Amino acid sequence: MKTKQLGDKGEVLVADYLKKEKFRIIARNYRQRNGEIDLIASRDDMIVFVEVKARTHSSFDLSEVVSITKQKRIVACARHFIVEHKMYNSSYRFDVALLENLQTEQIVYIKDAFAPYEL
């Protein structure tokens, strides 16, 4: 499976997971010049920015694949989203969803995986 297809399938599985958890998907692959956020979801007054990481094998620890640089890009992109959509009164969280084997469709979902430095 190609990298793009792998990522797309992973994002679909995580979006379905979030919907089962009563979240509403409000954006997929939100892009702006500083970066991209795979999924943005909401429930009540909580906005969740989700980074999805899917791999066909676990040759390394998936929980370490979101570098500090990547985190900063996600936070900058989230700031842009918040301003663009005037969502100033919401709470925010940055989660990471890890998928090692798409055949089993098992998701390791990490809430509050990292904190924004200044949101």
Secondary structure by P-SEA (a helix, b strand, c coil): ccaaaaaaaaaaaaaaaaaaacccccccccccccccccbbbbcccbbbbbbbbbbccccccccccccaaaaaaaaaaaaaaaaaaccccbbbbbbbbbbcccccccccccccccccccc
